Amino acid sequence: MTGLFGHLNEAITIDTTAPLFSSEGSAAAIDEHSGSGQIIYTAAASDASDITYSLKFENNDDVESFSIDSLTGEVRLTADPDYESQASYGFIVVATDAAGNKAEQAVTLAINDLDERPAPPSQPDLSEDSDSGVSNDDDLTNDSTPTFR
């Protein structure tokens, strides 16, 4: 550098390269009713500088059902999944480097449908006046129209 307004001979590097995602575009399927708050996906991207992660809003997907850790890229489902209500989800992860360059990764999450058998019926409990067994609580009757408690 020379003089007050001399020539500057330093090279300036301008980062125009967006981060590169290495994580897949689909999360491993999870079982319905497996609980809220679980980590369902971890975003991973590389770049010459530090990266932060976020979710992209306002794209007609299910982003409201998720949260993301901006430093680790861990994505959590904020509700308990229910296949009958929603069989799959979609969201977009954004990786941003220190220069503001952005990359997006669309992600899908499938919910496994489990066989939900109804609870077995409870054992009938006869009222004392209908119970004709040895005791009033053995639930034995010869009454053709018993009453229950």
N, C-alpha and C positions, 0 to 999 in steps of 0.2 A: 504494500500500500504506500502511496506517495502523496504528500501534501494533504491539506485539509479535505479537498474533494478529489483526491487522487484515484488511481485505478485500483480496484479490488480484484485480486487474482485468485480468489478462493472459489472452488466448485460448490455449487449448491445442488443437493439431491432432492428431488421432489418425489415423494412416494405416491404413486397413482395405482399401485397394485392392491386389489382387494384381498382380504383373507381367503384362504382356500379350505373348504370344509373337508374333513376326513371322516366324519360320522355319516352313517347311512341315512337315507330318507324315510326309513320306517323304524318305529320302536318295536321292541319285542312285545307280542300280544300279552295281555294280562287277563286274569280271570275276573268275571263280574263279582261284585261284593267283596273285593280284595282289600278295600279300605281307601280312605282319602289321604292325601298328603304324601303318597309314595312317589319315589323317584321313578319315572317311567322312561326317561331318555337322558342321555348326556351329550350335549353338542360338543364337537371338537373341531377346531379350525387352526390353521397355522398361518403365521405372518412374520415379517421381520420385526414387528413391534408388538406391544401388548395388545390383547384383544379383550373386548367386553361383549357380553351376549345380552340379547333382549328378544322379546316376542313382538312380532309385527301385528298391530291391531288394525281394525277396520278393513278386513278382506273377506268378510262373509264366511269365516271358518269358526272353529271352536276355541279360539284363543282365550276367551273368558274363563275357560275351565282349567287353565294352567297358570303356573308361576315359574319363573326362572331365576337362578342364581347368576347374577351378571358376571361373576368372576370364574365360577366353575363350569357353567353351562348346564348344570343339573336342572331338568324340567320336572316339575311335580304336578300330578293331577290333583286338583283341589277338591274334588267330589268323589264319593264312592261310586265306582262304575257299575252300571246296570245294563246288561245287554238288551233287555226288553225296552228300555228307554232310549238307548243309543248304542248301536253295535260298533261304531268306529268314530274316531276323532281326527281332526286335521288342524295343524297349526304351522306357523312359519317362524323359524329362528333366524335372527339377524346377528351376524358377527361384524363388529366394527373395530378397526384398528386405530392406533393413536393419531393417524393423519385424517381420520374420518371416512376412510374407504369402507364400503359395506359389501357384504355378501349375504345371500339369503339361502336357506335350506328348508324346503317344504317337508313336513314330517307327517306320517300317518300312524295312528295307533288303533289296533283292532282289540276288541273286547271278546273274550271267550265266553260262550253261552254254556252255563252249567245246568245240569239237570236239577231243577228245584222241585223236589218232592214236597207235597203238603205234609204238615205235621200229622202224625197219627192221631186218630180220634182219642179223646180222653176216655177213661173207663167210666161207665155210667155210675152214678151215685144215687141209689134209691132213697126216697124219703122214708122215714121210720114207719109211717103207716102203710107203705107198699112193701116193705121188706118183711117177708114171711119166713126167712131162714131161722137158724138156731139163735142168732143174735140180730140186733137192729142195725148192724153195720157190716154184715157179710154180703150184702147186695144179691141175695137170693130171693126169688119171689115166685109165687104161683098165681099172682094177680095178672089178668089178661090186659089190663090198662093201668100199668104202674105209673106213679108220679116220681119225678126226680127232683133232687135238691138243686 
